[in-house]
Amino acid sequence: MRPDEKQTLPLHRLLLDGGRVLYLQPEAKSAHLNPSRLASALAEVCLYGRLYAANRARAGSVWRRLACIAAVPLIPWLRLRRLLPTVRYLCAQRRAPRHTVLALLLVLVASACGELMGYTLGAGGAAAVLGRFELNRHEHLSASDWRLFAAQRGGRDGSE
């Protein structure tokens, strides 16, 4: 099936240009789970930060890598500064949990720690760990989110 040109996404274009067959099913449903355990969320963003920085470090010079390492402490604050208007808006609308800024700062610091590891040590085993994480996302849910997830799946345990 060749999708309408106007609806073609970059990934679709890449597949089609590579001679692949692309099947689209508008009736298909997908479920995505974000970790709701704090430790899992922090580990995930740390690992993604490590992969991101390791990939950037490969493409640059030693001097660029050293500059990135030196700038790592600024990363959470720069990102938080960009996100604060949205967070303030959501808090004013009472659509954000009470400790949103604290949780956001923790996540940004964890991501920056991952970037520091990526710039200094490379990717290590981060890709393999993230692969297992992605395949077992249900294991990173809080107890209350797990019950919600199981109920939405008709009582199935989500491990298939």
Residue frames as qw, qx, qy, qz and C-alpha x, y, z in Angstrom:
[[0.000, 0.890, 0.456, 0.000, 0.00, 0.00, 0.00],
 [0.409, 0.215, -0.006, 0.887, 1.42, 3.39, -0.95],
 [0.121, -0.685, -0.528, 0.487, 0.12, 6.09, 1.42],
 [0.237, 0.922, 0.252, 0.176, -1.11, 9.45, 0.21],
 [0.563, 0.377, -0.174, 0.715, 1.90, 11.75, -0.31],
 [0.197, -0.697, 0.079, -0.685, 0.40, 14.40, 2.00],
 [0.795, -0.543, 0.058, -0.264, 0.20, 11.92, 4.88],
 [0.869, 0.196, -0.319, 0.322, 3.71, 10.54, 4.48],
 [0.525, -0.834, 0.156, 0.070, 5.87, 10.93, 7.58],
 [0.142, 0.784, -0.601, -0.070, 9.69, 11.08, 7.38],
 [0.469, -0.273, 0.837, -0.065, 9.99, 7.48, 8.63],
 [0.745, 0.446, 0.464, -0.173, 7.46, 6.35, 6.05],
 [0.474, 0.837, -0.227, -0.151, 9.39, 8.20, 3.33],
 [0.135, -0.638, 0.758, 0.028, 12.64, 6.55, 4.45],
 [0.622, 0.008, 0.776, -0.103, 11.05, 3.10, 4.30],
 [0.691, 0.630, 0.312, -0.165, 9.40, 3.68, 0.94],
 [0.318, 0.858, -0.382, -0.132, 12.51, 5.23, -0.61],
 [0.249, -0.502, 0.828, 0.000, 14.46, 2.20, 0.60],
 [0.468, 0.130, -0.761, -0.431, 12.18, -0.09, -1.38],
 [0.063, 0.079, 0.899, -0.426, 10.28, -1.36, 1.66],
 [0.304, -0.488, -0.668, -0.473, 6.59, -2.12, 1.80],
 [0.072, -0.063, 0.483, -0.870, 4.59, -0.03, 4.23],
 [0.307, -0.486, -0.780, -0.246, 1.25, -1.18, 5.58],
 [0.127, -0.164, 0.318, -0.925, -0.93, 1.37, 7.37],
 [0.304, -0.452, -0.834, -0.085, -3.95, 0.41, 9.42],
 [0.157, -0.468, 0.058, -0.868, -6.11, 3.33, 10.57],
 [0.762, -0.473, -0.250, -0.366, -8.01, 1.01, 12.94],
 [0.712, 0.056, -0.546, 0.437, -4.84, -0.05, 14.77],
 [0.463, -0.851, 0.005, -0.246, -4.51, 0.84, 18.45],
 [0.619, 0.297, -0.499, 0.528, -1.33, 1.25, 20.41],
 [0.581, -0.801, -0.138, -0.043, -0.63, 1.65, 24.10],
 [0.501, 0.493, -0.399, 0.588, 2.43, 3.37, 25.48],
 [0.665, -0.680, -0.290, 0.112, 3.45, 3.35, 29.12],
 [0.197, 0.738, -0.370, 0.529, 5.59, 5.96, 30.80],
 [0.533, -0.096, -0.710, 0.450, 7.36, 4.92, 33.99],
 [0.379, -0.766, -0.149, -0.497, 5.55, 6.12, 37.10],
 [0.790, -0.495, -0.129, 0.338, 8.14, 4.92, 39.60],
 [0.033, -0.971, 0.197, 0.129, 10.55, 7.75, 40.31],
 [0.525, -0.500, 0.617, 0.307, 13.64, 5.52, 40.24],
 [0.645, 0.321, 0.632, 0.286, 12.61, 4.06, 36.88],
 [0.322, 0.922, 0.206, 0.058, 11.91, 7.48, 35.37],
 [0.204, -0.890, 0.361, 0.189, 15.27, 8.80, 36.54],
 [0.617, -0.239, 0.679, 0.319, 17.11, 5.73, 35.26],
 [0.607, 0.575, 0.513, 0.193, 15.40, 5.98, 31.88],
 [0.236, 0.971, 0.013, 0.038, 16.28, 9.64, 31.27],
 [0.414, -0.723, 0.502, 0.231, 19.82, 9.04, 32.54],
 [0.669, 0.011, 0.673, 0.313, 20.32, 6.24, 30.04],
 [0.495, 0.759, 0.376, 0.193, 18.83, 8.25, 27.17],
 [0.061, -0.976, 0.183, 0.101, 21.04, 11.19, 28.14],
 [0.562, -0.482, 0.597, 0.308, 24.07, 8.91, 28.09],
 [0.648, 0.333, 0.604, 0.321, 23.24, 7.62, 24.60],
 [0.285, 0.937, 0.192, 0.058, 22.58, 11.12, 23.31],
 [0.198, -0.903, 0.346, 0.162, 25.89, 12.46, 24.58],
 [0.654, -0.248, 0.640, 0.318, 27.88, 9.42, 23.45],
 [0.597, 0.564, 0.497, 0.280, 26.54, 9.88, 19.92],
 [0.127, 0.991, 0.003, 0.038, 27.33, 13.61, 19.97],
 [0.456, -0.736, 0.444, 0.230, 30.82, 12.98, 21.34],
 [0.752, 0.078, 0.557, 0.343, 31.65, 10.59, 18.50],
 [0.486, 0.739, 0.345, 0.313, 31.01, 13.30, 15.93],
 [0.029, -0.989, 0.070, -0.129, 33.04, 16.05, 17.59],
 [0.484, 0.551, -0.507, 0.453, 36.60, 16.89, 18.51],
 [0.573, -0.239, -0.610, 0.493, 38.19, 16.36, 21.90],
 [0.081, 0.037, -0.210, 0.974, 37.86, 20.10, 22.58],
 [0.498, -0.282, -0.314, -0.758, 34.15, 20.03, 21.84],
 [0.710, -0.306, -0.634, 0.009, 33.74, 17.04, 24.13],
 [0.425, -0.145, -0.488, 0.748, 35.60, 18.87, 26.94],
 [0.169, -0.147, -0.009, -0.975, 33.42, 21.95, 26.41],
 [0.639, -0.318, -0.489, -0.502, 30.30, 19.78, 26.64],
 [0.643, -0.260, -0.632, 0.345, 31.58, 18.16, 29.84],
 [0.214, -0.036, -0.322, 0.922, 32.22, 21.59, 31.34],
 [0.338, -0.165, -0.173, -0.910, 28.72, 22.75, 30.37],
 [0.427, -0.273, -0.855, -0.104, 26.88, 19.76, 31.85],
 [0.163, -0.360, -0.652, 0.648, 26.04, 21.53, 35.15],
 [0.202, 0.228, -0.031, -0.952, 24.17, 24.21, 33.17],
 [0.208, -0.124, -0.829, -0.504, 21.97, 21.75, 31.26],
 [0.158, -0.522, -0.822, 0.165, 19.21, 21.23, 33.87],
 [0.051, -0.588, -0.289, 0.754, 18.89, 24.95, 34.52],
 [0.116, 0.246, -0.456, -0.847, 18.75, 25.90, 30.84],
 [0.225, -0.250, -0.869, -0.363, 16.11, 23.27, 30.14],
 [0.157, -0.561, -0.702, 0.410, 14.11, 24.22, 33.23],
 [0.011, 0.440, 0.015, -0.898, 14.18, 27.85, 32.14],
 [0.222, 0.047, -0.639, -0.735, 12.67, 26.87, 28.77],
 [0.317, -0.336, -0.875, -0.145, 10.01, 24.70, 30.42],
 [0.095, -0.269, -0.587, 0.757, 8.97, 27.06, 33.23],
 [0.347, 0.085, -0.107, -0.928, 6.39, 29.07, 31.25],
 [0.596, -0.109, -0.675, -0.420, 4.51, 25.87, 30.42],
 [0.430, -0.213, -0.791, 0.380, 4.80, 24.58, 33.98],
 [0.044, 0.157, 0.350, -0.922, 3.59, 27.90, 35.40],
 [0.482, -0.008, -0.343, -0.806, 0.63, 27.86, 33.04],
 [0.609, -0.165, -0.759, -0.162, -0.31, 24.30, 33.98],
 [0.308, -0.207, -0.692, 0.620, 0.06, 25.03, 37.68],
 [0.202, 0.096, 0.130, -0.966, -2.09, 28.16, 37.35],
 [0.616, -0.033, -0.450, -0.646, -4.75, 26.06, 35.62],
 [0.618, -0.319, 0.604, -0.390, -4.40, 23.47, 38.43],
 [0.914, 0.318, -0.139, -0.209, -3.57, 20.86, 35.80],
 [0.544, 0.471, -0.624, 0.305, -0.15, 19.96, 37.18],
 [0.761, -0.436, -0.445, 0.179, 0.61, 18.00, 40.37],
 [0.400, -0.915, -0.022, 0.058, 1.88, 19.91, 43.37],
 [0.554, -0.620, 0.408, 0.378, 5.56, 18.97, 43.12],
 [0.769, 0.608, 0.175, 0.093, 5.87, 19.25, 39.34],
 [0.243, 0.898, -0.340, 0.138, 8.86, 21.60, 39.35],
 [0.480, -0.589, 0.645, -0.082, 10.78, 19.43, 41.84],
 [0.844, 0.125, 0.520, 0.036, 10.09, 16.26, 39.84],
 [0.624, 0.774, 0.032, 0.100, 11.02, 18.03, 36.62],
 [0.023, -0.869, 0.484, -0.100, 14.28, 19.26, 38.13],
 [0.678, -0.345, 0.649, -0.020, 15.15, 15.73, 39.31],
 [0.825, 0.410, 0.378, 0.086, 14.52, 14.36, 35.83],
 [0.422, 0.887, -0.145, 0.122, 16.60, 17.11, 34.22],
 [0.286, -0.747, 0.596, -0.067, 19.49, 16.49, 36.64],
 [0.796, -0.075, 0.600, 0.028, 19.33, 12.73, 35.94],
 [0.729, 0.652, 0.179, 0.107, 19.42, 13.42, 32.20],
 [0.155, 0.912, -0.360, 0.125, 22.43, 15.72, 32.64],
 [0.573, -0.516, 0.637, -0.024, 24.19, 13.02, 34.70],
 [0.845, 0.263, 0.457, 0.090, 23.60, 10.61, 31.84],
 [0.514, 0.845, -0.057, 0.134, 25.04, 13.14, 29.41],
 [0.213, -0.820, 0.528, -0.058, 28.12, 13.52, 31.60],
 [0.739, -0.196, 0.642, 0.054, 28.60, 9.74, 31.50],
 [0.764, 0.558, 0.311, 0.091, 28.10, 9.70, 27.74],
 [0.298, 0.920, -0.231, 0.111, 30.63, 12.46, 27.12],
 [0.253, -0.728, 0.628, -0.110, 33.22, 10.96, 29.46],
 [0.516, -0.231, 0.823, -0.057, 32.69, 7.18, 29.20],
 [0.237, 0.091, -0.768, -0.587, 30.72, 6.63, 26.02],
 [0.679, -0.189, -0.299, -0.643, 27.49, 4.69, 25.69],
 [0.261, -0.266, 0.859, -0.350, 28.60, 1.64, 27.67],
 [0.019, 0.217, 0.970, 0.105, 25.73, -0.83, 27.96],
 [0.280, 0.285, 0.301, -0.866, 23.03, 1.87, 27.93],
 [0.509, 0.175, -0.474, -0.697, 21.43, 0.70, 24.68],
 [0.423, -0.067, -0.903, -0.039, 21.03, -2.87, 25.93],
 [0.041, -0.266, -0.710, 0.651, 19.56, -1.73, 29.24],
 [0.364, 0.293, 0.040, -0.883, 17.14, 0.59, 27.45],
 [0.461, 0.077, -0.736, -0.490, 16.15, -2.22, 25.12],
 [0.299, -0.237, -0.896, 0.228, 15.12, -4.33, 28.12],
 [0.091, 0.307, 0.417, -0.850, 13.40, -1.30, 29.64],
 [0.406, 0.197, -0.309, -0.837, 11.37, -0.72, 26.48],
 [0.493, -0.042, -0.814, -0.305, 10.26, -4.34, 26.28],
 [0.444, -0.381, -0.764, 0.271, 9.21, -4.42, 29.93],
 [0.047, -0.417, 0.045, -0.906, 7.72, -0.97, 30.50],
 [0.654, -0.536, -0.353, -0.400, 4.93, -2.42, 32.63],
 [0.751, -0.254, -0.440, 0.422, 7.53, -3.29, 35.29],
 [0.326, 0.080, -0.183, 0.924, 8.19, 0.42, 35.82],
 [0.341, -0.583, -0.341, -0.654, 4.68, 1.36, 36.91],
 [0.229, -0.277, 0.595, -0.719, 3.67, 2.31, 40.43],
 [0.125, 0.197, 0.952, -0.201, 1.25, -0.07, 42.15],
 [0.375, 0.571, 0.423, -0.595, -1.74, 2.22, 41.46],
 [0.388, 0.573, -0.405, -0.598, -0.78, 2.68, 37.80],
 [0.041, 0.163, -0.972, -0.163, -0.27, -1.07, 37.48],
 [0.287, 0.379, 0.804, -0.355, -3.83, -1.68, 38.70],
 [0.407, 0.660, 0.064, -0.628, -5.14, 0.90, 36.20],
 [0.232, 0.483, -0.715, -0.450, -3.11, -0.66, 33.38],
 [0.080, 0.025, 0.996, -0.015, -4.34, -4.17, 34.24],
 [0.364, 0.507, 0.603, -0.497, -7.95, -2.99, 34.44],
 [0.401, 0.647, -0.194, -0.619, -7.73, -1.35, 31.02],
 [0.248, 0.360, -0.844, -0.311, -6.36, -4.57, 29.58],
 [0.803, -0.157, -0.327, -0.473, -9.34, -6.52, 30.91],
 [0.807, -0.510, 0.249, -0.164, -7.50, -7.94, 33.90],
 [0.899, 0.286, -0.161, 0.290, -4.62, -9.38, 31.91],
 [0.662, -0.622, -0.016, 0.418, -1.30, -8.98, 33.69],
 [0.235, 0.950, -0.154, -0.135, 0.45, -7.10, 30.87],
 [0.480, -0.577, 0.609, 0.256, 3.44, -9.41, 30.75],
 [0.788, 0.319, 0.498, 0.169, 2.74, -10.88, 27.31]]
